[in-house]
Amino acid sequence: MNYGITRSLLDMATTQTAISREVRRWMQAEHYTQLDVARRLGISQPQVSGRLKGSVKWSLDDLDKLWDLGVPIDLPAYGEAAMAGADR
């Protein structure tokens, strides 16, 4: 078993969860709905729902747009590497 790959997958899942948590906090603070977020990201509401639930990964494009909107996303060093495959 390759524990490096397992660790990388765990790190990616942790990073995705952390992003969703921060997006939810931001949505609550700004009183935004999933539809509001979808419009700002240029995606559909079901796509936002999937990302928040963890069934769809946040893409680097999503992160760039969220950052521009003021979502306080602070990715740990391993998270940036983990996110490299998010668009795939």
DSSP file (Angstrom, degrees, kcal/mol; ACC not computed):
  #  RESIDUE AA STRUCTURE BP1 BP2  ACC     N-H-->O    O-->H-N    N-H-->O    O-->H-N    TCO  KAPPA ALPHA  PHI   PSI    X-CA   Y-CA   Z-CA
    1    1 A M              0   0    0      0, 0.0     2,-1.0     0, 0.0     3,-0.1   0.000 360.0 360.0 360.0 137.2    0.0    0.0    0.0
    2    2 A N     >  -     0   0    0      1,-0.2     4,-1.7     2,-0.0     3,-0.3  -0.796 360.0-175.2 -94.0 101.6    1.3    3.5   -0.9
    3    3 A Y  H  > S+     0   0    0     -2,-1.0     4,-2.7     1,-0.2     5,-0.2   0.753  79.5  64.7 -70.6 -23.6    0.7    5.5    2.2
    4    4 A G  H  > S+     0   0    0      2,-0.2     4,-2.2     1,-0.2    -1,-0.2   0.919 105.1  44.3 -63.5 -43.3    1.9    8.7    0.5
    5    5 A I  H  > S+     0   0    0     -3,-0.3     4,-2.5     2,-0.2    -2,-0.2   0.911 113.3  51.0 -67.1 -42.3   -1.1    8.5   -1.9
    6    6 A T  H  X S+     0   0    0     -4,-1.7     4,-2.2     1,-0.2    -2,-0.2   0.921 111.1  48.4 -60.4 -44.1   -3.4    7.7    1.0
    7    7 A R  H  X S+     0   0    0     -4,-2.7     4,-2.8     1,-0.2    -1,-0.2   0.904 110.5  51.8 -62.6 -42.1   -2.1   10.7    2.9
    8    8 A S  H  X S+     0   0    0     -4,-2.2     4,-2.3     1,-0.2    -2,-0.2   0.906 110.3  48.0 -62.7 -42.2   -2.5   13.0   -0.1
    9    9 A L  H  X S+     0   0    0     -4,-2.5     4,-2.3     2,-0.2    -1,-0.2   0.890 112.1  49.7 -65.9 -39.0   -6.1   11.9   -0.6
   10   10 A L  H  X S+     0   0    0     -4,-2.2     4,-2.5     2,-0.2    -2,-0.2   0.921 111.0  49.6 -64.0 -44.2   -6.8   12.5    3.1
   11   11 A D  H  X S+     0   0    0     -4,-2.8     4,-2.6     1,-0.2    -2,-0.2   0.902 110.7  50.2 -61.0 -41.8   -5.2   15.9    2.9
   12   12 A M  H  X S+     0   0    0     -4,-2.3     4,-2.6     2,-0.2    -1,-0.2   0.917 111.4  47.7 -64.4 -43.4   -7.3   16.8   -0.2
   13   13 A A  H  X S+     0   0    0     -4,-2.3     4,-2.2     2,-0.2    -2,-0.2   0.905 112.5  49.6 -63.8 -41.2  -10.5   15.7    1.5
   14   14 A T  H  X S+     0   0    0     -4,-2.5     4,-2.3     2,-0.2    -2,-0.2   0.913 111.8  48.7 -63.2 -42.7   -9.6   17.7    4.6
   15   15 A T  H  X S+     0   0    0     -4,-2.6     4,-2.3     2,-0.2    -2,-0.2   0.921 110.7  49.7 -63.7 -45.3   -8.9   20.7    2.5
   16   16 A Q  H  X S+     0   0    0     -4,-2.6     4,-2.3     1,-0.2    -1,-0.2   0.897 111.6  49.6 -60.9 -41.0  -12.2   20.4    0.6
   17   17 A T  H  X S+     0   0    0     -4,-2.2     4,-2.4     2,-0.2    -1,-0.2   0.907 109.9  51.0 -64.2 -42.5  -14.0   20.1    3.9
   18   18 A A  H  X S+     0   0    0     -4,-2.3     4,-2.2     2,-0.2    -2,-0.2   0.890 109.5  50.6 -63.6 -39.9  -12.2   23.2    5.3
   19   19 A I  H  X S+     0   0    0     -4,-2.3     4,-2.6     2,-0.2    -2,-0.2   0.943 110.7  48.8 -63.0 -47.4  -13.2   25.2    2.2
   20   20 A S  H  X S+     0   0    0     -4,-2.3     4,-2.6     1,-0.2    -2,-0.2   0.902 109.8  52.5 -59.5 -41.4  -16.8   24.2    2.5
   21   21 A R  H  X S+     0   0    0     -4,-2.4     4,-2.2     1,-0.2    -1,-0.2   0.922 111.4  45.8 -60.7 -44.8  -16.8   25.1    6.2
   22   22 A E  H  X S+     0   0    0     -4,-2.2     4,-2.5     2,-0.2    -2,-0.2   0.881 111.7  51.7 -67.6 -38.1  -15.4   28.6    5.4
   23   23 A V  H  X S+     0   0    0     -4,-2.6     4,-2.9     2,-0.2    -2,-0.2   0.921 110.0  49.6 -64.6 -42.6  -17.9   29.1    2.5
   24   24 A R  H  X S+     0   0    0     -4,-2.6     4,-2.5     2,-0.2    -2,-0.2   0.921 111.4  48.8 -61.2 -44.1  -20.8   28.2    4.8
   25   25 A R  H  X S+     0   0    0     -4,-2.2     4,-2.5     2,-0.2    -2,-0.2   0.930 113.2  47.3 -60.6 -45.5  -19.6   30.6    7.5
   26   26 A W  H  X S+     0   0    0     -4,-2.5     4,-2.4     2,-0.2    -2,-0.2   0.912 110.5  52.1 -62.0 -44.6  -19.2   33.4    4.9
   27   27 A M  H  X>S+     0   0    0     -4,-2.9     5,-2.6     1,-0.2     4,-0.9   0.922 111.6  47.2 -58.5 -44.6  -22.7   32.6    3.5
   28   28 A Q  H  <5S+     0   0    0     -4,-2.5     3,-0.5     3,-0.2    -2,-0.2   0.922 112.6  48.3 -64.4 -44.2  -24.2   32.9    7.0
   29   29 A A  H  <5S+     0   0    0     -4,-2.5    -1,-0.2     1,-0.2    -2,-0.2   0.860 119.4  38.9 -64.4 -35.9  -22.4   36.1    7.8
   30   30 A E  H  <5S-     0   0    0     -4,-2.4    -1,-0.2    -5,-0.2    -2,-0.2   0.478 107.9-123.3 -92.7  -3.8  -23.4   37.7    4.4
   31   31 A H  T  <5 +     0   0    0     -4,-0.9     2,-0.3    -3,-0.5    -3,-0.2   0.896  56.4 158.7  59.5  42.3  -26.9   36.2    4.5
   32   32 A Y      < -     0   0    0     -5,-2.6    -1,-0.2    -6,-0.2     2,-0.2  -0.742  31.7-146.1 -96.9 144.1  -26.3   34.5    1.1
   33   33 A T     >  -     0   0    0     -2,-0.3     4,-2.1     1,-0.1     5,-0.2  -0.490  34.4-101.3 -93.6 172.0  -28.2   31.5   -0.2
   34   34 A Q  H  > S+     0   0    0      1,-0.2     4,-2.8     2,-0.2     5,-0.1   0.867 126.0  55.2 -61.1 -35.2  -26.7   28.8   -2.4
   35   35 A L  H  > S+     0   0    0      2,-0.2     4,-2.4     1,-0.2    -1,-0.2   0.897 105.3  51.7 -65.7 -39.8  -28.4   30.5   -5.3
   36   36 A D  H  > S+     0   0    0      2,-0.2     4,-1.8     1,-0.2    -2,-0.2   0.933 112.8  45.4 -59.2 -46.1  -26.6   33.8   -4.5
   37   37 A V  H  X S+     0   0    0     -4,-2.1     4,-2.2     1,-0.2     5,-0.2   0.915 110.3  54.4 -64.6 -43.6  -23.3   32.0   -4.3
   38   38 A A  H  X>S+     0   0    0     -4,-2.8     5,-2.1     1,-0.2     4,-1.6   0.921 108.1  49.1 -57.0 -46.0  -24.0   30.1   -7.6
   39   39 A R  H  <5S+     0   0    0     -4,-2.4    -1,-0.2     1,-0.2    -2,-0.2   0.895 111.9  48.8 -62.3 -39.9  -24.7   33.4   -9.4
   40   40 A R  H  <5S+     0   0    0     -4,-1.8    -1,-0.2     1,-0.2    -2,-0.2   0.818 116.6  42.1 -70.6 -30.4  -21.5   34.9   -8.1
   41   41 A L  H  <5S-     0   0    0     -4,-2.2    -1,-0.2     2,-0.1    -2,-0.2   0.610 109.3-120.9 -90.1 -13.3  -19.4   31.8   -9.1
   42   42 A G  T  <5S+     0   0    0     -4,-1.6     2,-0.2     1,-0.3    -3,-0.2   0.815  76.8 106.3  76.2  30.5  -21.1   31.4  -12.5
   43   43 A I  S   <S-     0   0    0     -5,-2.1    -1,-0.3    -6,-0.2    -2,-0.1  -0.751  74.1 -87.2-129.2 178.0  -22.4   27.9  -11.7
   44   44 A S     >  -     0   0    0     -2,-0.2     4,-1.8     1,-0.1     3,-0.2  -0.457  32.6-114.5 -87.2 161.4  -25.7   26.4  -10.8
   45   45 A Q  H  > S+     0   0    0      1,-0.2     4,-2.6     2,-0.2     5,-0.2   0.903 117.3  54.9 -60.9 -42.4  -27.2   26.1   -7.3
   46   46 A P  H  > S+     0   0    0      0, 0.0     4,-2.3     0, 0.0    -1,-0.2   0.854 105.7  53.6 -61.3 -30.7  -27.0   22.3   -7.4
   47   47 A Q  H  > S+     0   0    0      2,-0.2     4,-2.0    -3,-0.2    -2,-0.2   0.895 108.9  48.1 -68.6 -38.7  -23.3   22.6   -8.2
   48   48 A V  H  X S+     0   0    0     -4,-1.8     4,-2.7     2,-0.2     5,-0.2   0.938 111.0  51.5 -63.1 -45.6  -22.9   24.8   -5.1
   49   49 A S  H  X S+     0   0    0     -4,-2.6     4,-2.3     1,-0.2     6,-0.2   0.918 108.9  50.7 -56.8 -45.5  -24.8   22.2   -3.1
   50   50 A G  H  X>S+     0   0    0     -4,-2.3     6,-1.6     1,-0.2     5,-1.6   0.883 111.1  48.2 -61.2 -39.8  -22.6   19.4   -4.3
   51   51 A R  H  <5S+     0   0    0     -4,-2.0     3,-0.3     4,-0.2    -2,-0.2   0.926 111.7  49.0 -67.0 -44.2  -19.5   21.3   -3.4
   52   52 A L  H  <5S+     0   0    0     -4,-2.7    -2,-0.2     1,-0.2    -1,-0.2   0.861 113.6  47.0 -64.6 -34.5  -20.8   22.2    0.1
   53   53 A K  H  <5S-     0   0    0     -4,-2.3    -1,-0.2    -5,-0.2    -2,-0.2   0.699 113.7-119.0 -77.9 -20.2  -21.7   18.5    0.7
   54   54 A G  T  <5S+     0   0    0     -4,-1.2    -3,-0.2     2,-0.3    -4,-0.1   0.496  85.7 112.2  94.3   4.1  -18.4   17.3   -0.6
   55   55 A S  S   <S+     0   0    0     -5,-1.6     2,-0.4    -6,-0.2    -4,-0.2   0.657  81.5  41.2 -83.6 -14.5  -19.7   15.3   -3.5
   56   56 A V  S    S-     0   0    0     -6,-1.6    -2,-0.3    -7,-0.1     2,-0.2  -0.997  90.6-122.1-130.1 136.0  -18.1   17.7   -6.0
   57   57 A K        -     0   0    0     -2,-0.4     2,-0.3    29,-0.1    -6,-0.1  -0.492  23.4-113.9 -78.6 145.1  -14.7   19.2   -5.5
   58   58 A W        -     0   0    0     -2,-0.2     2,-0.1    -7,-0.2    -1,-0.1  -0.618  37.7-139.1 -69.4 133.0  -14.1   23.0   -5.3
   59   59 A S     >  -     0   0    0     -2,-0.3     4,-2.3     1,-0.1     5,-0.2  -0.471  20.1-110.9 -91.2 166.7  -12.0   23.9   -8.4
   60   60 A L  H  > S+     0   0    0      1,-0.2     4,-2.3     2,-0.2     5,-0.2   0.867 122.1  54.8 -63.2 -35.4   -9.1   26.4   -8.5
   61   61 A D  H  > S+     0   0    0      2,-0.2     4,-2.2     1,-0.2    -1,-0.2   0.912 107.1  50.4 -62.8 -42.6  -11.4   28.7  -10.5
   62   62 A D  H  > S+     0   0    0      1,-0.2     4,-3.0     2,-0.2    -2,-0.2   0.936 110.6  49.6 -57.9 -47.2  -14.0   28.5   -7.7
   63   63 A L  H  X S+     0   0    0     -4,-2.3     4,-2.6     1,-0.2    -2,-0.2   0.891 109.0  51.6 -62.5 -40.5  -11.3   29.3   -5.1
   64   64 A D  H  X S+     0   0    0     -4,-2.3     4,-2.1     2,-0.2    -1,-0.2   0.925 113.4  44.4 -61.2 -45.0  -10.1   32.3   -7.1
   65   65 A K  H  X S+     0   0    0     -4,-2.2     4,-1.7     2,-0.2    -2,-0.2   0.899 112.8  51.2 -67.7 -40.8  -13.6   33.7   -7.3
   66   66 A L  H  X>S+     0   0    0     -4,-3.0     5,-2.5     2,-0.2     4,-0.7   0.916 109.4  50.8 -62.4 -42.7  -14.4   33.0   -3.7
   67   67 A W  H ><5S+     0   0    0     -4,-2.6     3,-1.3     1,-0.2    -1,-0.2   0.929 109.0  51.2 -59.8 -45.6  -11.2   34.8   -2.7
   68   68 A D  H 3<5S+     0   0    0     -4,-2.1    -1,-0.2     1,-0.3    -2,-0.2   0.816 107.5  54.3 -61.2 -30.7  -12.2   37.8   -4.8
   69   69 A L  H 3<5S-     0   0    0     -4,-1.7    -1,-0.3    -5,-0.1    -2,-0.2   0.596 124.6-103.8 -79.5 -11.2  -15.6   37.8   -3.1
   70   70 A G  T <<5 +     0   0    0     -3,-1.3    -3,-0.2    -4,-0.7    -2,-0.1   0.593  64.1 155.5 100.5  12.1  -13.9   38.0    0.3
   71   71 A V      < -     0   0    0     -5,-2.5     2,-2.1    -6,-0.1    -1,-0.3  -0.616  47.4-127.1 -72.1 124.6  -14.3   34.4    1.6
   72   72 A P        +     0   0    0      0, 0.0     2,-0.6     0, 0.0    -1,-0.1  -0.473  42.3 167.6 -77.9  78.9  -11.4   33.9    4.1
   73   73 A I        +     0   0    0     -2,-2.1     2,-0.6   -10,-0.1   -54,-0.1  -0.841  11.4 179.4 -97.3 119.8   -9.8   30.8    2.6
   74   74 A D        -     0   0    0     -2,-0.6   -56,-0.0   -56,-0.1    -1,-0.0  -0.892  11.6-162.1-121.8  97.8   -6.4   30.0    4.1
   75   75 A L        -     0   0    0     -2,-0.6     5,-0.1     2,-0.1    -2,-0.0  -0.660  16.8-127.4 -83.8 129.3   -5.1   26.8    2.5
   76   76 A P    >>  -     0   0    0      0, 0.0     4,-1.2     0, 0.0     3,-1.0  -0.260  36.4 -96.3 -64.3 164.4   -2.3   25.0    4.4
   77   77 A A  H 3> S+     0   0    0      1,-0.3     4,-1.0     2,-0.2     3,-0.4   0.865 126.6  49.7 -53.3 -41.2    0.8   24.3    2.3
   78   78 A Y  H 3> S+     0   0    0      1,-0.2     4,-2.3     2,-0.2    -1,-0.3   0.793 101.5  65.2 -70.1 -25.3   -0.4   20.7    1.6
   79   79 A G  H <> S+     0   0    0     -3,-1.0     4,-2.4     1,-0.2    -1,-0.2   0.864  95.4  55.8 -66.0 -36.1   -3.7   22.0    0.5
   80   80 A E  H  X S+     0   0    0     -4,-1.2     4,-0.6    -3,-0.4    -1,-0.2   0.915 110.7  44.9 -63.8 -41.3   -2.4   23.8   -2.5
   81   81 A A  H >< S+     0   0    0     -4,-1.0     3,-0.9     1,-0.2     4,-0.4   0.902 113.0  51.4 -66.7 -40.3   -0.8   20.6   -3.7
   82   82 A A  H >< S+     0   0    0     -4,-2.3     3,-1.0     1,-0.2    -2,-0.2   0.861 106.2  54.8 -64.6 -35.3   -4.0   18.7   -3.0
   83   83 A M  H >< S+     0   0    0     -4,-2.4     3,-2.2     1,-0.2     4,-0.4   0.652  84.0  86.7 -73.6 -14.3   -6.0   21.2   -4.9
   84   84 A A  T << S+     0   0    0     -3,-0.9     3,-0.4    -4,-0.6    -1,-0.2   0.815  94.1  43.2 -56.9 -30.8   -3.9   20.8   -8.0
   85   85 A G  T X  S+     0   0    0     -3,-1.0     3,-1.3    -4,-0.4    -1,-0.3   0.348  85.3  99.7 -94.6   6.3   -6.1   17.9   -9.1
   86   86 A A  T <  S+     0   0    0     -3,-2.2    -1,-0.2     1,-0.3   -29,-0.1   0.783  78.9  53.4 -67.1 -28.0   -9.4   19.6   -8.2
   87   87 A D  T 3         0   0    0     -4,-0.4    -1,-0.3    -3,-0.4    -2,-0.1   0.553 360.0 360.0 -83.3  -6.3  -10.1   20.6  -11.8
   88   88 A R    <         0   0    0     -3,-1.3    -1,-0.2    -4,-0.0    -2,-0.2   0.466 360.0 360.0 -89.6 360.0   -9.7   17.0  -13.0
